[in-house]
Amino acid sequence: MLHSRIDKSGIPDEDVRRQKVMACGPGITEPGCRITRNEDRSYTIELVGAPPPGHPYRVLYVQWAPNRADAEETWASWQLPTG
């Protein structure tokens, strides 16, 4: 996700009017990022192209659900430095 501003604590403003989602994953025709699985089973995440103007703050948001009928969806997010 890209955010246009942060609050006084450095937390990105999550108002949906001021954030953009850069989707990744299979089947997405215009991804905003690319995910590569490395040989050591880690992942590399790259932004594709220039981010839109006015959105300098990045947050990596990941959501997944284990392949079990009783499994709950899990999510995590990280604020990423850009410099």
mmCIF file of the N, C-alpha and C atoms, coordinates in Angstrom:
data_MODEL
# 
_entry.id   MODEL 
# 
loop_
_atom_site.group_PDB 
_atom_site.id 
_atom_site.type_symbol 
_atom_site.label_atom_id 
_atom_site.label_alt_id 
_atom_site.label_comp_id 
_atom_site.label_asym_id 
_atom_site.label_entity_id 
_atom_site.label_seq_id 
_atom_site.pdbx_PDB_ins_code 
_atom_site.Cartn_x 
_atom_site.Cartn_y 
_atom_site.Cartn_z 
_atom_site.occupancy 
_atom_site.B_iso_or_equiv 
_atom_site.pdbx_formal_charge 
_atom_site.auth_seq_id 
_atom_site.auth_comp_id 
_atom_site.auth_asym_id 
_atom_site.auth_atom_id 
_atom_site.pdbx_PDB_model_num 
ATOM 1   N N  . MET A 1 1  ? 0.850   -1.174  0.000   1.00 0.00 ? 1  MET A N  1 
ATOM 2   C CA . MET A 1 1  ? 0.000   0.000   0.000   1.00 0.00 ? 1  MET A CA 1 
ATOM 3   C C  . MET A 1 1  ? 0.892   1.232   0.000   1.00 0.00 ? 1  MET A C  1 
ATOM 4   N N  . LEU A 1 2  ? 0.433   2.295   -0.632  1.00 0.00 ? 2  LEU A N  1 
ATOM 5   C CA . LEU A 1 2  ? 1.131   3.568   -0.625  1.00 0.00 ? 2  LEU A CA 1 
ATOM 6   C C  . LEU A 1 2  ? 0.261   4.578   0.105   1.00 0.00 ? 2  LEU A C  1 
ATOM 7   N N  . HIS A 1 3  ? 0.888   5.384   0.939   1.00 0.00 ? 3  HIS A N  1 
ATOM 8   C CA . HIS A 1 3  ? 0.158   6.368   1.732   1.00 0.00 ? 3  HIS A CA 1 
ATOM 9   C C  . HIS A 1 3  ? 0.680   7.768   1.439   1.00 0.00 ? 3  HIS A C  1 
ATOM 10  N N  . SER A 1 4  ? -0.218  8.738   1.456   1.00 0.00 ? 4  SER A N  1 
ATOM 11  C CA . SER A 1 4  ? 0.172   10.103  1.125   1.00 0.00 ? 4  SER A CA 1 
ATOM 12  C C  . SER A 1 4  ? 0.749   10.861  2.313   1.00 0.00 ? 4  SER A C  1 
ATOM 13  N N  . ARG A 1 5  ? 0.462   10.416  3.535   1.00 0.00 ? 5  ARG A N  1 
ATOM 14  C CA . ARG A 1 5  ? 1.002   11.130  4.702   1.00 0.00 ? 5  ARG A CA 1 
ATOM 15  C C  . ARG A 1 5  ? 1.046   10.213  5.915   1.00 0.00 ? 5  ARG A C  1 
ATOM 16  N N  . ILE A 1 6  ? 1.783   10.657  6.919   1.00 0.00 ? 6  ILE A N  1 
ATOM 17  C CA . ILE A 1 6  ? 1.882   9.929   8.180   1.00 0.00 ? 6  ILE A CA 1 
ATOM 18  C C  . ILE A 1 6  ? 1.465   10.845  9.320   1.00 0.00 ? 6  ILE A C  1 
ATOM 19  N N  . ASP A 1 7  ? 1.118   10.242  10.464  1.00 0.00 ? 7  ASP A N  1 
ATOM 20  C CA . ASP A 1 7  ? 0.753   11.063  11.620  1.00 0.00 ? 7  ASP A CA 1 
ATOM 21  C C  . ASP A 1 7  ? 2.002   11.434  12.420  1.00 0.00 ? 7  ASP A C  1 
ATOM 22  N N  . LYS A 1 8  ? 1.826   12.125  13.540  1.00 0.00 ? 8  LYS A N  1 
ATOM 23  C CA . LYS A 1 8  ? 2.977   12.607  14.313  1.00 0.00 ? 8  LYS A CA 1 
ATOM 24  C C  . LYS A 1 8  ? 3.814   11.477  14.902  1.00 0.00 ? 8  LYS A C  1 
ATOM 25  N N  . SER A 1 9  ? 3.263   10.260  14.964  1.00 0.00 ? 9  SER A N  1 
ATOM 26  C CA . SER A 1 9  ? 4.010   9.097   15.457  1.00 0.00 ? 9  SER A CA 1 
ATOM 27  C C  . SER A 1 9  ? 4.717   8.342   14.333  1.00 0.00 ? 9  SER A C  1 
ATOM 28  N N  . GLY A 1 10 ? 4.532   8.793   13.090  1.00 0.00 ? 10 GLY A N  1 
ATOM 29  C CA . GLY A 1 10 ? 5.137   8.110   11.956  1.00 0.00 ? 10 GLY A CA 1 
ATOM 30  C C  . GLY A 1 10 ? 4.300   6.974   11.408  1.00 0.00 ? 10 GLY A C  1 
ATOM 31  N N  . ILE A 1 11 ? 3.035   6.876   11.835  1.00 0.00 ? 11 ILE A N  1 
ATOM 32  C CA . ILE A 1 11 ? 2.131   5.835   11.355  1.00 0.00 ? 11 ILE A CA 1 
ATOM 33  C C  . ILE A 1 11 ? 1.442   6.333   10.083  1.00 0.00 ? 11 ILE A C  1 
ATOM 34  N N  . PRO A 1 12 ? 1.438   5.543   9.002   1.00 0.00 ? 12 PRO A N  1 
ATOM 35  C CA . PRO A 1 12 ? 0.760   5.994   7.782   1.00 0.00 ? 12 PRO A CA 1 
ATOM 36  C C  . PRO A 1 12 ? -0.726  6.245   8.001   1.00 0.00 ? 12 PRO A C  1 
ATOM 37  N N  . ASP A 1 13 ? -1.215  7.298   7.365   1.00 0.00 ? 13 ASP A N  1 
ATOM 38  C CA . ASP A 1 13 ? -2.631  7.636   7.374   1.00 0.00 ? 13 ASP A CA 1 
ATOM 39  C C  . ASP A 1 13 ? -3.359  6.580   6.554   1.00 0.00 ? 13 ASP A C  1 
ATOM 40  N N  . GLU A 1 14 ? -4.272  5.837   7.160   1.00 0.00 ? 14 GLU A N  1 
ATOM 41  C CA . GLU A 1 14 ? -4.928  4.740   6.468   1.00 0.00 ? 14 GLU A CA 1 
ATOM 42  C C  . GLU A 1 14 ? -6.305  5.091   5.922   1.00 0.00 ? 14 GLU A C  1 
ATOM 43  N N  . ASP A 1 15 ? -6.603  6.383   5.841   1.00 0.00 ? 15 ASP A N  1 
ATOM 44  C CA . ASP A 1 15 ? -7.853  6.794   5.210   1.00 0.00 ? 15 ASP A CA 1 
ATOM 45  C C  . ASP A 1 15 ? -7.817  6.321   3.754   1.00 0.00 ? 15 ASP A C  1 
ATOM 46  N N  . VAL A 1 16 ? -8.799  5.545   3.327   1.00 0.00 ? 16 VAL A N  1 
ATOM 47  C CA . VAL A 1 16 ? -8.778  4.954   1.989   1.00 0.00 ? 16 VAL A CA 1 
ATOM 48  C C  . VAL A 1 16 ? -8.775  6.000   0.881   1.00 0.00 ? 16 VAL A C  1 
ATOM 49  N N  . ARG A 1 17 ? -9.162  7.239   1.185   1.00 0.00 ? 17 ARG A N  1 
ATOM 50  C CA . ARG A 1 17 ? -9.125  8.291   0.171   1.00 0.00 ? 17 ARG A CA 1 
ATOM 51  C C  . ARG A 1 17 ? -7.696  8.763   -0.089  1.00 0.00 ? 17 ARG A C  1 
ATOM 52  N N  . ARG A 1 18 ? -6.762  8.429   0.820   1.00 0.00 ? 18 ARG A N  1 
ATOM 53  C CA . ARG A 1 18 ? -5.387  8.909   0.689   1.00 0.00 ? 18 ARG A CA 1 
ATOM 54  C C  . ARG A 1 18 ? -4.380  7.771   0.616   1.00 0.00 ? 18 ARG A C  1 
ATOM 55  N N  . GLN A 1 19 ? -4.842  6.577   0.248   1.00 0.00 ? 19 GLN A N  1 
ATOM 56  C CA . GLN A 1 19 ? -3.915  5.454   0.089   1.00 0.00 ? 19 GLN A CA 1 
ATOM 57  C C  . GLN A 1 19 ? -4.187  4.758   -1.244  1.00 0.00 ? 19 GLN A C  1 
ATOM 58  N N  . LYS A 1 20 ? -3.181  4.087   -1.750  1.00 0.00 ? 20 LYS A N  1 
ATOM 59  C CA . LYS A 1 20 ? -3.325  3.315   -2.983  1.00 0.00 ? 20 LYS A CA 1 
ATOM 60  C C  . LYS A 1 20 ? -2.804  1.918   -2.721  1.00 0.00 ? 20 LYS A C  1 
ATOM 61  N N  . VAL A 1 21 ? -3.480  0.922   -3.276  1.00 0.00 ? 21 VAL A N  1 
ATOM 62  C CA . VAL A 1 21 ? -3.058  -0.458  -3.141  1.00 0.00 ? 21 VAL A CA 1 
ATOM 63  C C  . VAL A 1 21 ? -2.304  -0.843  -4.403  1.00 0.00 ? 21 VAL A C  1 
ATOM 64  N N  . MET A 1 22 ? -1.104  -1.386  -4.236  1.00 0.00 ? 22 MET A N  1 
ATOM 65  C CA . MET A 1 22 ? -0.318  -1.878  -5.356  1.00 0.00 ? 22 MET A CA 1 
ATOM 66  C C  . MET A 1 22 ? -0.339  -3.392  -5.256  1.00 0.00 ? 22 MET A C  1 
ATOM 67  N N  . ALA A 1 23 ? -1.212  -4.028  -6.016  1.00 0.00 ? 23 ALA A N  1 
ATOM 68  C CA . ALA A 1 23 ? -1.464  -5.456  -5.873  1.00 0.00 ? 23 ALA A CA 1 
ATOM 69  C C  . ALA A 1 23 ? -0.337  -6.317  -6.424  1.00 0.00 ? 23 ALA A C  1 
ATOM 70  N N  . CYS A 1 24 ? -0.191  -7.486  -5.858  1.00 0.00 ? 24 CYS A N  1 
ATOM 71  C CA . CYS A 1 24 ? 0.738   -8.508  -6.334  1.00 0.00 ? 24 CYS A CA 1 
ATOM 72  C C  . CYS A 1 24 ? -0.020  -9.832  -6.392  1.00 0.00 ? 24 CYS A C  1 
ATOM 73  N N  . GLY A 1 25 ? 0.598   -10.812 -7.003  1.00 0.00 ? 25 GLY A N  1 
ATOM 74  C CA . GLY A 1 25 ? 0.006   -12.143 -6.986  1.00 0.00 ? 25 GLY A CA 1 
ATOM 75  C C  . GLY A 1 25 ? -0.330  -12.663 -8.360  1.00 0.00 ? 25 GLY A C  1 
ATOM 76  N N  . PRO A 1 26 ? -0.614  -13.954 -8.467  1.00 0.00 ? 26 PRO A N  1 
ATOM 77  C CA . PRO A 1 26 ? -0.921  -14.565 -9.758  1.00 0.00 ? 26 PRO A CA 1 
ATOM 78  C C  . PRO A 1 26 ? -2.245  -14.052 -10.310 1.00 0.00 ? 26 PRO A C  1 
ATOM 79  N N  . GLY A 1 27 ? -2.288  -13.881 -11.621 1.00 0.00 ? 27 GLY A N  1 
ATOM 80  C CA . GLY A 1 27 ? -3.526  -13.479 -12.280 1.00 0.00 ? 27 GLY A CA 1 
ATOM 81  C C  . GLY A 1 27 ? -3.786  -11.992 -12.299 1.00 0.00 ? 27 GLY A C  1 
ATOM 82  N N  . ILE A 1 28 ? -2.902  -11.175 -11.707 1.00 0.00 ? 28 ILE A N  1 
ATOM 83  C CA . ILE A 1 28 ? -3.097  -9.726  -11.717 1.00 0.00 ? 28 ILE A CA 1 
ATOM 84  C C  . ILE A 1 28 ? -2.406  -9.181  -12.956 1.00 0.00 ? 28 ILE A C  1 
ATOM 85  N N  . THR A 1 29 ? -3.161  -8.506  -13.838 1.00 0.00 ? 29 THR A N  1 
ATOM 86  C CA . THR A 1 29 ? -2.616  -8.094  -15.124 1.00 0.00 ? 29 THR A CA 1 
ATOM 87  C C  . THR A 1 29 ? -1.718  -6.870  -15.038 1.00 0.00 ? 29 THR A C  1 
ATOM 88  N N  . GLU A 1 30 ? -1.944  -5.978  -14.099 1.00 0.00 ? 30 GLU A N  1 
ATOM 89  C CA . GLU A 1 30 ? -1.103  -4.794  -13.948 1.00 0.00 ? 30 GLU A CA 1 
ATOM 90  C C  . GLU A 1 30 ? -0.642  -4.683  -12.497 1.00 0.00 ? 30 GLU A C  1 
ATOM 91  N N  . PRO A 1 31 ? 0.300   -5.521  -12.102 1.00 0.00 ? 31 PRO A N  1 
ATOM 92  C CA . PRO A 1 31 ? 0.723   -5.487  -10.705 1.00 0.00 ? 31 PRO A CA 1 
ATOM 93  C C  . PRO A 1 31 ? 1.521   -4.223  -10.394 1.00 0.00 ? 31 PRO A C  1 
ATOM 94  N N  . GLY A 1 32 ? 1.436   -3.768  -9.174  1.00 0.00 ? 32 GLY A N  1 
ATOM 95  C CA . GLY A 1 32 ? 2.246   -2.636  -8.737  1.00 0.00 ? 32 GLY A CA 1 
ATOM 96  C C  . GLY A 1 32 ? 3.552   -3.104  -8.150  1.00 0.00 ? 32 GLY A C  1 
ATOM 97  N N  . CYS A 1 33 ? 3.715   -4.414  -8.005  1.00 0.00 ? 33 CYS A N  1 
ATOM 98  C CA . CYS A 1 33 ? 4.953   -4.963  -7.475  1.00 0.00 ? 33 CYS A CA 1 
ATOM 99  C C  . CYS A 1 33 ? 5.148   -6.369  -8.011  1.00 0.00 ? 33 CYS A C  1 
ATOM 100 N N  . ARG A 1 34 ? 6.348   -6.882  -7.789  1.00 0.00 ? 34 ARG A N  1 
ATOM 101 C CA . ARG A 1 34 ? 6.692   -8.220  -8.258  1.00 0.00 ? 34 ARG A CA 1 
ATOM 102 C C  . ARG A 1 34 ? 7.260   -9.003  -7.087  1.00 0.00 ? 34 ARG A C  1 
ATOM 103 N N  . ILE A 1 35 ? 6.815   -10.247 -6.898  1.00 0.00 ? 35 ILE A N  1 
ATOM 104 C CA . ILE A 1 35 ? 7.314   -11.111 -5.826  1.00 0.00 ? 35 ILE A CA 1 
ATOM 105 C C  . ILE A 1 35 ? 8.099   -12.247 -6.459  1.00 0.00 ? 35 ILE A C  1 
ATOM 106 N N  . THR A 1 36 ? 9.324   -12.442 -5.985  1.00 0.00 ? 36 THR A N  1 
ATOM 107 C CA . THR A 1 36 ? 10.177  -13.525 -6.476  1.00 0.00 ? 36 THR A CA 1 
ATOM 108 C C  . THR A 1 36 ? 10.557  -14.410 -5.304  1.00 0.00 ? 36 THR A C  1 
ATOM 109 N N  . ARG A 1 37 ? 10.362  -15.710 -5.449  1.00 0.00 ? 37 ARG A N  1 
ATOM 110 C CA . ARG A 1 37 ? 10.794  -16.647 -4.415  1.00 0.00 ? 37 ARG A CA 1 
ATOM 111 C C  . ARG A 1 37 ? 12.246  -17.027 -4.688  1.00 0.00 ? 37 ARG A C  1 
ATOM 112 N N  . ASN A 1 38 ? 13.103  -16.838 -3.715  1.00 0.00 ? 38 ASN A N  1 
ATOM 113 C CA . ASN A 1 38 ? 14.526  -17.104 -3.849  1.00 0.00 ? 38 ASN A CA 1 
ATOM 114 C C  . ASN A 1 38 ? 14.852  -18.556 -3.513  1.00 0.00 ? 38 ASN A C  1 
ATOM 115 N N  . GLU A 1 39 ? 16.047  -18.991 -3.892  1.00 0.00 ? 39 GLU A N  1 
ATOM 116 C CA . GLU A 1 39 ? 16.457  -20.375 -3.651  1.00 0.00 ? 39 GLU A CA 1 
ATOM 117 C C  . GLU A 1 39 ? 16.486  -20.732 -2.167  1.00 0.00 ? 39 GLU A C  1 
ATOM 118 N N  . ASP A 1 40 ? 16.746  -19.742 -1.305  1.00 0.00 ? 40 ASP A N  1 
ATOM 119 C CA . ASP A 1 40 ? 16.800  -20.011 0.139   1.00 0.00 ? 40 ASP A CA 1 
ATOM 120 C C  . ASP A 1 40 ? 15.419  -19.939 0.799   1.00 0.00 ? 40 ASP A C  1 
ATOM 121 N N  . ARG A 1 41 ? 14.349  -19.913 -0.021  1.00 0.00 ? 41 ARG A N  1 
ATOM 122 C CA . ARG A 1 41 ? 12.949  -19.877 0.412   1.00 0.00 ? 41 ARG A CA 1 
ATOM 123 C C  . ARG A 1 41 ? 12.530  -18.532 0.980   1.00 0.00 ? 41 ARG A C  1 
ATOM 124 N N  . SER A 1 42 ? 13.372  -17.502 0.838   1.00 0.00 ? 42 SER A N  1 
ATOM 125 C CA . SER A 1 42 ? 12.971  -16.143 1.179   1.00 0.00 ? 42 SER A CA 1 
ATOM 126 C C  . SER A 1 42 ? 12.290  -15.530 -0.053  1.00 0.00 ? 42 SER A C  1 
ATOM 127 N N  . TYR A 1 43 ? 11.753  -14.332 0.094   1.00 0.00 ? 43 TYR A N  1 
ATOM 128 C CA . TYR A 1 43 ? 11.081  -13.662 -1.008  1.00 0.00 ? 43 TYR A CA 1 
ATOM 129 C C  . TYR A 1 43 ? 11.673  -12.280 -1.218  1.00 0.00 ? 43 TYR A C  1 
ATOM 130 N N  . THR A 1 44 ? 11.743  -11.851 -2.471  1.00 0.00 ? 44 THR A N  1 
ATOM 131 C CA . THR A 1 44 ? 12.143  -10.495 -2.820  1.00 0.00 ? 44 THR A CA 1 
ATOM 132 C C  . THR A 1 44 ? 10.919  -9.797  -3.379  1.00 0.00 ? 44 THR A C  1 
ATOM 133 N N  . ILE A 1 45 ? 10.622  -8.605  -2.865  1.00 0.00 ? 45 ILE A N  1 
ATOM 134 C CA . ILE A 1 45 ? 9.469   -7.835  -3.319  1.00 0.00 ? 45 ILE A CA 1 
ATOM 135 C C  . ILE A 1 45 ? 9.994   -6.541  -3.929  1.00 0.00 ? 45 ILE A C  1 
ATOM 136 N N  . GLU A 1 46 ? 9.615   -6.275  -5.174  1.00 0.00 ? 46 GLU A N  1 
ATOM 137 C CA . GLU A 1 46 ? 10.085  -5.097  -5.892  1.00 0.00 ? 46 GLU A CA 1 
ATOM 138 C C  . GLU A 1 46 ? 8.899   -4.267  -6.368  1.00 0.00 ? 46 GLU A C  1 
ATOM 139 N N  . LEU A 1 47 ? 9.011   -2.940  -6.267  1.00 0.00 ? 47 LEU A N  1 
ATOM 140 C CA . LEU A 1 47 ? 8.022   -2.064  -6.881  1.00 0.00 ? 47 LEU A CA 1 
ATOM 141 C C  . LEU A 1 47 ? 8.269   -2.068  -8.374  1.00 0.00 ? 47 LEU A C  1 
ATOM 142 N N  . VAL A 1 48 ? 7.203   -2.085  -9.160  1.00 0.00 ? 48 VAL A N  1 
ATOM 143 C CA . VAL A 1 48 ? 7.313   -2.072  -10.616 1.00 0.00 ? 48 VAL A CA 1 
ATOM 144 C C  . VAL A 1 48 ? 6.940   -0.674  -11.092 1.00 0.00 ? 48 VAL A C  1 
ATOM 145 N N  . GLY A 1 49 ? 7.865   -0.012  -11.756 1.00 0.00 ? 49 GLY A N  1 
ATOM 146 C CA . GLY A 1 49 ? 7.596   1.334   -12.262 1.00 0.00 ? 49 GLY A CA 1 
ATOM 147 C C  . GLY A 1 49 ? 7.626   2.366   -11.144 1.00 0.00 ? 49 GLY A C  1 
ATOM 148 N N  . ALA A 1 50 ? 7.366   3.587   -11.521 1.00 0.00 ? 50 ALA A N  1 
ATOM 149 C CA . ALA A 1 50 ? 7.385   4.701   -10.567 1.00 0.00 ? 50 ALA A CA 1 
ATOM 150 C C  . ALA A 1 50 ? 6.093   4.733   -9.760  1.00 0.00 ? 50 ALA A C  1 
ATOM 151 N N  . PRO A 1 51 ? 6.188   4.973   -8.457  1.00 0.00 ? 51 PRO A N  1 
ATOM 152 C CA . PRO A 1 51 ? 4.957   5.099   -7.663  1.00 0.00 ? 51 PRO A CA 1 
ATOM 153 C C  . PRO A 1 51 ? 4.223   6.384   -8.035  1.00 0.00 ? 51 PRO A C  1 
ATOM 154 N N  . PRO A 1 52 ? 2.928   6.444   -7.784  1.00 0.00 ? 52 PRO A N  1 
ATOM 155 C CA . PRO A 1 52 ? 2.180   7.654   -8.124  1.00 0.00 ? 52 PRO A CA 1 
ATOM 156 C C  . PRO A 1 52 ? 2.665   8.840   -7.296  1.00 0.00 ? 52 PRO A C  1 
ATOM 157 N N  . PRO A 1 53 ? 2.619   10.033  -7.850  1.00 0.00 ? 53 PRO A N  1 
ATOM 158 C CA . PRO A 1 53 ? 3.070   11.218  -7.112  1.00 0.00 ? 53 PRO A CA 1 
ATOM 159 C C  . PRO A 1 53 ? 2.242   11.445  -5.851  1.00 0.00 ? 53 PRO A C  1 
ATOM 160 N N  . GLY A 1 54 ? 2.888   11.967  -4.836  1.00 0.00 ? 54 GLY A N  1 
ATOM 161 C CA . GLY A 1 54 ? 2.182   12.309  -3.601  1.00 0.00 ? 54 GLY A CA 1 
ATOM 162 C C  . GLY A 1 54 ? 1.960   11.157  -2.653  1.00 0.00 ? 54 GLY A C  1 
ATOM 163 N N  . HIS A 1 55 ? 2.574   10.005  -2.892  1.00 0.00 ? 55 HIS A N  1 
ATOM 164 C CA . HIS A 1 55 ? 2.420   8.846   -2.011  1.00 0.00 ? 55 HIS A CA 1 
ATOM 165 C C  . HIS A 1 55 ? 3.794   8.287   -1.651  1.00 0.00 ? 55 HIS A C  1 
ATOM 166 N N  . PRO A 1 56 ? 4.552   8.990   -0.813  1.00 0.00 ? 56 PRO A N  1 
ATOM 167 C CA . PRO A 1 56 ? 5.929   8.591   -0.516  1.00 0.00 ? 56 PRO A CA 1 
ATOM 168 C C  . PRO A 1 56 ? 6.083   7.498   0.532   1.00 0.00 ? 56 PRO A C  1 
ATOM 169 N N  . TYR A 1 57 ? 5.027   7.113   1.222   1.00 0.00 ? 57 TYR A N  1 
ATOM 170 C CA . TYR A 1 57 ? 5.137   6.155   2.320   1.00 0.00 ? 57 TYR A CA 1 
ATOM 171 C C  . TYR A 1 57 ? 4.630   4.786   1.892   1.00 0.00 ? 57 TYR A C  1 
ATOM 172 N N  . ARG A 1 58 ? 5.443   3.759   2.155   1.00 0.00 ? 58 ARG A N  1 
ATOM 173 C CA . ARG A 1 58 ? 5.100   2.404   1.739   1.00 0.00 ? 58 ARG A CA 1 
ATOM 174 C C  . ARG A 1 58 ? 4.835   1.511   2.938   1.00 0.00 ? 58 ARG A C  1 
ATOM 175 N N  . VAL A 1 59 ? 3.843   0.644   2.804   1.00 0.00 ? 59 VAL A N  1 
ATOM 176 C CA . VAL A 1 59 ? 3.555   -0.385  3.797   1.00 0.00 ? 59 VAL A CA 1 
ATOM 177 C C  . VAL A 1 59 ? 3.353   -1.696  3.038   1.00 0.00 ? 59 VAL A C  1 
ATOM 178 N N  . LEU A 1 60 ? 4.102   -2.704  3.444   1.00 0.00 ? 60 LEU A N  1 
ATOM 179 C CA . LEU A 1 60 ? 3.904   -4.033  2.870   1.00 0.00 ? 60 LEU A CA 1 
ATOM 180 C C  . LEU A 1 60 ? 2.840   -4.734  3.701   1.00 0.00 ? 60 LEU A C  1 
ATOM 181 N N  . TYR A 1 61 ? 1.745   -5.113  3.056   1.00 0.00 ? 61 TYR A N  1 
ATOM 182 C CA . TYR A 1 61 ? 0.621   -5.771  3.724   1.00 0.00 ? 61 TYR A CA 1 
ATOM 183 C C  . TYR A 1 61 ? 0.466   -7.147  3.097   1.00 0.00 ? 61 TYR A C  1 
ATOM 184 N N  . VAL A 1 62 ? 0.505   -8.181  3.920   1.00 0.00 ? 62 VAL A N  1 
ATOM 185 C CA . VAL A 1 62 ? 0.407   -9.550  3.438   1.00 0.00 ? 62 VAL A CA 1 
ATOM 186 C C  . VAL A 1 62 ? -0.769  -10.227 4.133   1.00 0.00 ? 62 VAL A C  1 
ATOM 187 N N  . GLN A 1 63 ? -1.550  -10.964 3.357   1.00 0.00 ? 63 GLN A N  1 
ATOM 188 C CA . GLN A 1 63 ? -2.724  -11.650 3.896   1.00 0.00 ? 63 GLN A CA 1 
ATOM 189 C C  . GLN A 1 63 ? -2.757  -13.061 3.314   1.00 0.00 ? 63 GLN A C  1 
ATOM 190 N N  . TRP A 1 64 ? -3.012  -14.036 4.155   1.00 0.00 ? 64 TRP A N  1 
ATOM 191 C CA . TRP A 1 64 ? -3.054  -15.410 3.678   1.00 0.00 ? 64 TRP A CA 1 
ATOM 192 C C  . TRP A 1 64 ? -3.969  -16.251 4.555   1.00 0.00 ? 64 TRP A C  1 
ATOM 193 N N  . ALA A 1 65 ? -4.387  -17.388 3.999   1.00 0.00 ? 65 ALA A N  1 
ATOM 194 C CA . ALA A 1 65 ? -5.200  -18.348 4.751   1.00 0.00 ? 65 ALA A CA 1 
ATOM 195 C C  . ALA A 1 65 ? -4.624  -19.732 4.501   1.00 0.00 ? 65 ALA A C  1 
ATOM 196 N N  . PRO A 1 66 ? -4.296  -20.469 5.556   1.00 0.00 ? 66 PRO A N  1 
ATOM 197 C CA . PRO A 1 66 ? -3.813  -21.846 5.359   1.00 0.00 ? 66 PRO A CA 1 
ATOM 198 C C  . PRO A 1 66 ? -4.877  -22.690 4.663   1.00 0.00 ? 66 PRO A C  1 
ATOM 199 N N  . ASN A 1 67 ? -4.438  -23.701 3.971   1.00 0.00 ? 67 ASN A N  1 
ATOM 200 C CA . ASN A 1 67 ? -5.355  -24.545 3.199   1.00 0.00 ? 67 ASN A CA 1 
ATOM 201 C C  . ASN A 1 67 ? -5.986  -25.609 4.097   1.00 0.00 ? 67 ASN A C  1 
ATOM 202 N N  . ARG A 1 68 ? -6.772  -25.131 5.090   1.00 0.00 ? 68 ARG A N  1 
ATOM 203 C CA . ARG A 1 68 ? -7.505  -26.028 5.985   1.00 0.00 ? 68 ARG A CA 1 
ATOM 204 C C  . ARG A 1 68 ? -8.896  -25.435 6.202   1.00 0.00 ? 68 ARG A C  1 
ATOM 205 N N  . ALA A 1 69 ? -9.870  -26.280 6.338   1.00 0.00 ? 69 ALA A N  1 
ATOM 206 C CA . ALA A 1 69 ? -11.253 -25.816 6.466   1.00 0.00 ? 69 ALA A CA 1 
ATOM 207 C C  . ALA A 1 69 ? -11.472 -24.948 7.703   1.00 0.00 ? 69 ALA A C  1 
ATOM 208 N N  . ASP A 1 70 ? -10.790 -25.256 8.811   1.00 0.00 ? 70 ASP A N  1 
ATOM 209 C CA . ASP A 1 70 ? -11.023 -24.519 10.055  1.00 0.00 ? 70 ASP A CA 1 
ATOM 210 C C  . ASP A 1 70 ? -10.023 -23.383 10.266  1.00 0.00 ? 70 ASP A C  1 
ATOM 211 N N  . ALA A 1 71 ? -9.146  -23.131 9.292   1.00 0.00 ? 71 ALA A N  1 
ATOM 212 C CA . ALA A 1 71 ? -8.078  -22.137 9.465   1.00 0.00 ? 71 ALA A CA 1 
ATOM 213 C C  . ALA A 1 71 ? -8.623  -20.720 9.349   1.00 0.00 ? 71 ALA A C  1 
ATOM 214 N N  . GLU A 1 72 ? -8.119  -19.849 10.218  1.00 0.00 ? 72 GLU A N  1 
ATOM 215 C CA . GLU A 1 72 ? -8.480  -18.441 10.140  1.00 0.00 ? 72 GLU A CA 1 
ATOM 216 C C  . GLU A 1 72 ? -7.499  -17.706 9.249   1.00 0.00 ? 72 GLU A C  1 
ATOM 217 N N  . GLU A 1 73 ? -7.976  -16.655 8.607   1.00 0.00 ? 73 GLU A N  1 
ATOM 218 C CA . GLU A 1 73 ? -7.122  -15.820 7.787   1.00 0.00 ? 73 GLU A CA 1 
ATOM 219 C C  . GLU A 1 73 ? -6.119  -15.084 8.670   1.00 0.00 ? 73 GLU A C  1 
ATOM 220 N N  . THR A 1 74 ? -4.920  -14.921 8.178   1.00 0.00 ? 74 THR A N  1 
ATOM 221 C CA . THR A 1 74 ? -3.859  -14.245 8.925   1.00 0.00 ? 74 THR A CA 1 
ATOM 222 C C  . THR A 1 74 ? -3.353  -13.071 8.098   1.00 0.00 ? 74 THR A C  1 
ATOM 223 N N  . TRP A 1 75 ? -2.899  -12.011 8.774   1.00 0.00 ? 75 TRP A N  1 
ATOM 224 C CA . TRP A 1 75 ? -2.315  -10.885 8.049   1.00 0.00 ? 75 TRP A CA 1 
ATOM 225 C C  . TRP A 1 75 ? -1.199  -10.264 8.874   1.00 0.00 ? 75 TRP A C  1 
ATOM 226 N N  . ALA A 1 76 ? -0.321  -9.574  8.182   1.00 0.00 ? 76 ALA A N  1 
ATOM 227 C CA . ALA A 1 76 ? 0.776   -8.850  8.829   1.00 0.00 ? 76 ALA A CA 1 
ATOM 228 C C  . ALA A 1 76 ? 1.125   -7.661  7.946   1.00 0.00 ? 76 ALA A C  1 
ATOM 229 N N  . SER A 1 77 ? 1.701   -6.620  8.541   1.00 0.00 ? 77 SER A N  1 
ATOM 230 C CA . SER A 1 77 ? 2.133   -5.475  7.744   1.00 0.00 ? 77 SER A CA 1 
ATOM 231 C C  . SER A 1 77 ? 3.423   -4.900  8.309   1.00 0.00 ? 77 SER A C  1 
ATOM 232 N N  . TRP A 1 78 ? 4.222   -4.310  7.417   1.00 0.00 ? 78 TRP A N  1 
ATOM 233 C CA . TRP A 1 78 ? 5.497   -3.698  7.781   1.00 0.00 ? 78 TRP A CA 1 
ATOM 234 C C  . TRP A 1 78 ? 5.603   -2.364  7.078   1.00 0.00 ? 78 TRP A C  1 
ATOM 235 N N  . GLN A 1 79 ? 6.041   -1.326  7.783   1.00 0.00 ? 79 GLN A N  1 
ATOM 236 C CA . GLN A 1 79 ? 6.318   -0.037  7.163   1.00 0.00 ? 79 GLN A CA 1 
ATOM 237 C C  . GLN A 1 79 ? 7.741   -0.082  6.632   1.00 0.00 ? 79 GLN A C  1 
ATOM 238 N N  . LEU A 1 80 ? 7.932   0.262   5.370   1.00 0.00 ? 80 LEU A N  1 
ATOM 239 C CA . LEU A 1 80 ? 9.227   0.110   4.722   1.00 0.00 ? 80 LEU A CA 1 
ATOM 240 C C  . LEU A 1 80 ? 9.911   1.451   4.495   1.00 0.00 ? 80 LEU A C  1 
ATOM 241 N N  . PRO A 1 81 ? 11.207  1.528   4.793   1.00 0.00 ? 81 PRO A N  1 
ATOM 242 C CA . PRO A 1 81 ? 11.943  2.757   4.452   1.00 0.00 ? 81 PRO A CA 1 
ATOM 243 C C  . PRO A 1 81 ? 12.119  2.833   2.940   1.00 0.00 ? 81 PRO A C  1 
ATOM 244 N N  . THR A 1 82 ? 12.209  4.028   2.411   1.00 0.00 ? 82 THR A N  1 
ATOM 245 C CA . THR A 1 82 ? 12.302  4.192   0.952   1.00 0.00 ? 82 THR A CA 1 
ATOM 246 C C  . THR A 1 82 ? 13.609  4.849   0.523   1.00 0.00 ? 82 THR A C  1 
ATOM 247 N N  . GLY A 1 83 ? 14.524  5.098   1.441   1.00 0.00 ? 83 GLY A N  1 
ATOM 248 C CA . GLY A 1 83 ? 15.737  5.805   1.051   1.00 0.00 ? 83 GLY A CA 1 
ATOM 249 C C  . GLY A 1 83 ? 16.989  5.039   1.207   1.00 0.00 ? 83 GLY A C  1 
# 
